[in-house]
């Protein structure tokens, strides 16, 4: 069941310490997801999903703000609702990941075993992304 379909816990009944911990963890994953846009092999979407999960349980304002993000909000919300990814999101994700992996291998990595590891991880991530159903509407 997606987060948007779950019944939200009234924020006044959530333990204040737990709420603060959820906000801090959500914010950490938000930062990691944002850094993941620029660093190869650091995932973006899983961190944004964790951000949504922690914000949903702690702050309606922060959750709505994260879901309103023009780049990731609709992707995360759609994934949480029906566990599928749009064709455009798959193409963009795989293109950016492979471009950064290739450029990193060519310009920054000298050791063959690190290149091989990067290749294997990229293949695994591609397989994972492609294993999700493609959403019918883009």
QUIJODA-V635279 format. One record per backbone hydrogen bond with DSSP energy under -0.5 kcal/mol. CO is the residue of the C=O (numbers start at 0). NH is the residue of the N-H. Records with the same first field share a line. If there is no record, write none. Layout:
# QUIJODA-V635279
CO: NH / NH
This chain:
# QUIJODA-V635279
1: 4 / 5
2: 5
5: 7
9: 12 / 13
10: 13
14: 18
15: 19
16: 20
17: 21
18: 22
19: 23
20: 24
21: 25
22: 26
23: 27
24: 28
25: 29
26: 30
27: 31
28: 32
29: 33
30: 34
31: 35
32: 36
33: 36
34: 37 / 38
38: 41
40: 42
43: 47
44: 48
45: 49
46: 50
47: 51
48: 52
49: 53
50: 54
51: 55
52: 56
54: 57 / 58
58: 62
59: 63
60: 64
61: 65
62: 66
63: 67
65: 68
68: 72 / 73
71: 75
72: 76
73: 77
74: 78
75: 79
76: 80
77: 81
78: 82
82: 132
84: 134
85: 89
86: 90
87: 91
88: 92
89: 93
90: 94
91: 95
92: 96
93: 97
94: 98
95: 99
96: 100
97: 101
98: 102
99: 103
100: 104
101: 105
102: 106
103: 107 / 108
110: 114
111: 115
112: 116
113: 117
114: 118
115: 119
116: 120
117: 121
118: 122
119: 123
120: 124
121: 125
122: 126
123: 127
124: 128
125: 129
126: 130
127: 131
128: 131
132: 84 / 134
134: 86
